[in-house]
Amino acid sequence: MALMGQMMAMPLLISSLIQHAARHSGDTEIVSKRVEGDLHRYTWRDAELRSRKVAQALARFGLEAGDRVATLAWNGYRHLEIYYGASGSQLVCHTINPRLFPEQVAWIANDAQDKVLCFDASFLPLVEKLVSHMPGIKHYVLMTDRAHMPAQTSIPGLLCYEELVEAEDGQYVWPSFDENTASSICYTSGTTGHPKGAVYSHRSSVLHAYGSALPDAMDCSSKDVVLPVVPMFHVNAWGLPYSAAIVGCKLVFPGPHLDGKSLYELFENEGVTFSAGVPTVWLGLLNYVGQNKLKFSTFKRTVIGGSACPPAMLRTLMDDYGVEVIHAWGMTELSPLGTLSKLTAKQLELPVEEQRRILEKQGKVIYGIDMAVIDDEGKPLPWDGASAGNLVVRGSWVIDSYFQQPASPLVEVAGMGTWFPTGDVATIDADGFMQITDRSKDVIKSGGEWISSIDLENIAMAHPGVHEAAAISCAHPKWDERPLLVVVRKPGVELTREEMLAFYEGRIAKWQIPDDVVFVDEIPHTATGKIQKLKLREQFKSHRLPG
Ligand code: ADP
C-alpha cells in the first residue's frame, strides 16, 4: 500500500491571498483612478479590511453559499473588494463584460442566475435599461458614495456601496471550505452561439496565480508597480488581482481611463513598472507617446496577449522605449494564462534577430499546463516548429466543463487521454515554444493550402503608414478563398493599395500575398478588444476580388 504524505491539507483559498498581502505588504499602496476622474489611494491592509466588510454586507442579503454576485465595473479598488469579499465568503464573483451588447449582458446575468449586481456609476443608464430583463437580480448596488448616488432612478431599492461597507464593523473571520468550491465565473465572448460560463475554483485560481507570477512567466515581485490595463471583467484581469496579492506589489487601477494620455500620465505619476493588455490598447498608448515624443521613465515590461502581438509593436516597445514585451497566449477556459514567451539561457546567446523571432511566438507553457498539437484524426504532431495542427491543452486551471452544459467540451487524443480543444491552430518547436498560426475559423483556405491571417496582419502592421490591419478570407471562384486585407491608415498618411501590396513582396510566399486591399476608417473590435473577423467577413461578403 502506498505511504500517504503526512502534511497539512490547507485548502487553497482566495481569501488567503489578500490575508497574506495585508499581513506582509500591509503598507503597500493600491491606487485607483475613479470613474469620477480623481485618484483614490489606500493599502492592501485597508483593502483586506474592506473586503471583509463587503463579505458582511453581502451576508445580510441572505445569500447562500454558491450564489452569484455579479459586477459591471472597471478596474478599481471597489471591484477588487468585491472579488475578495464575494469569493472569500463562499459566494461566486461573476464579472460581466459591460462592452457586450445590452441584450447579451442580460442574457449572461440570467444564465448565471445572478442574485446581486454591483456596478460602476458609468453603467447606471445600462442597468436602468436592463432591470426589467433581469428578474433574478434581487439587489442592485451602485459602487459609489452617497454624494454620487442619483437623485432619481428606475432601479428598485438601489443601494449605495459605501453605505453598505461603512455600516459593517469588519469583525469577520474568513471561512475555511473545500478548495474546489467555485470562486468566480467568466463568460466566453460567444462570437459563435451563446456565451458559455467558465467556472473557476479557489484551487484553480490560486494555482494560476502562483504559476503566472513565476520569473519565466509574468515575473511579478514585491518591487513591481503593476497596472493591469486588461479589464477585471476580462478573465479576472489575467489573474493579476490575485498574483499581485501573492507577491504583495503596488497595484494601480486605471478605471475607465484607457486612452493613451491618461494611461501615460498614470504610468509616470505612479512609477508603473509592469503592465498587461491586448495589442489594441498599446496601439493607443504608443500613438500618444510617439506623437508627443515622450519616453517612459519606470515602465520596464509588459505582457501582451489576447490576440497576436504584431512583431512591429514588439520591436517599437523594445527598441524605442526599452520595454520588454512578454508575448502570452491564453483563453477564458484557461483562467486565462497558458503560455508566455521568455528566452531561455541558451536562447539568450543567439543573435538578437533570432531572439526576436522567438519572442514573437506565443511561448512556453507555465508548469501546470500541458499542451499538444494534433491532426484532424486526433493524432499528436511532432514538436518541430513546422507541423501545424489543432492546439489542445490540459491542466490544473483548464476547464473540465462549461457552466450548466451537460455536453463535455473535451476531446480524446490518441493514447493520451482527454484534452481541451482550444480552436487554435499552432506549431510547437523543439524547445517547446508554441506559435499560433490562426484561430481555426480565421484561417484562409486557398486551393487546399492554408494562409495564416496573423502572418498577413503582422506584415501589414510593420508598414509605417498602417494603424491597424485585418486579413480575412474572401470567396474566390477558383481557389475557394483568397485573402483580403482591410487597413486603417495612420492619420494623415497617403497609402495606396499598390504600395500596400508591394510591401508584401519578398516578405511572404507570392501565392500568400492578399488579392486586394480595402481602406476603412475603423475596424470593428469585440468586447475584449480583438478584431471582429466574423463581422468583417460579413461586411465584405460581396466584395469582388480583382482578376
Ligand atoms: P474570446 O476572444 O472568445 O473572448 P478569449 O478572450 O478567451 O475568448 O480568447 C481566446 C483566444 O484568443 C484564443 O483561443 C486565441 O485564438 C486568441 N489569442 C489569445 N492570445 C493570443 C496570442 N497571443 N496570439 C494569438 N491569438 C491569441
Boltz pocket constraint, residues with backbone or C-beta under 6 A from the ligand:
constraints:
  - pocket:
      binder: B
      contacts: [[A, 187], [A, 188], [A, 189], [A, 190], [A, 191], [A, 304], [A, 305], [A, 306], [A, 307], [A, 308], [A, 309], [A, 327], [A, 328], [A, 329], [A, 330], [A, 331], [A, 332], [A, 333], [A, 336], [A, 362], [A, 422], [A, 423], [A, 424], [A, 436], [A, 438], [A, 439], [A, 528], [A, 530]]
      max_distance: 6.0
